[in-house]
Amino acid sequence: MAAAYLEPLVSLLEHLQLEQMLDCKIECRHFFSGAALYADGRICASWSPVGLAFKLSSIEATELIANGSAKPLKYFPKGAVKKDYVLFENPLQYPAQKWKPYFIKAIEQRR
């Protein structure tokens, strides 16, 4: 199942050309039932059956959740909420460019 998320994540990142904009090593790997983006070896985003998630500053994560733009991230229905992560459900329904600022912030946040 993870391949169903790894390939789209890699494709999205190639389309956004993030690696050319940032001074760090980024890579995608399998992550539980999805895929994760690592910046210099540290996880900063994931794409899984629950949606596309980003590690952001606590202030930005709180604001996005409070205004209804994103949801708190839980990988499992009874699992704990992942601190400072935001979740966007159904990421394919949006244009790819919507995700670029979130990827950049998540990558910069984790470095």
Protein Blocks (a to p, Z undefined) as FASTA:
>chain_A
ZZmmmmmmmmmmmmnommmmpccddddddehjbccddeehiafbdcdfkbccddddfklm
mmmmmnopaccddfbfklccdehiacdehkllpcfklmmmmmmmmmmmmZZ
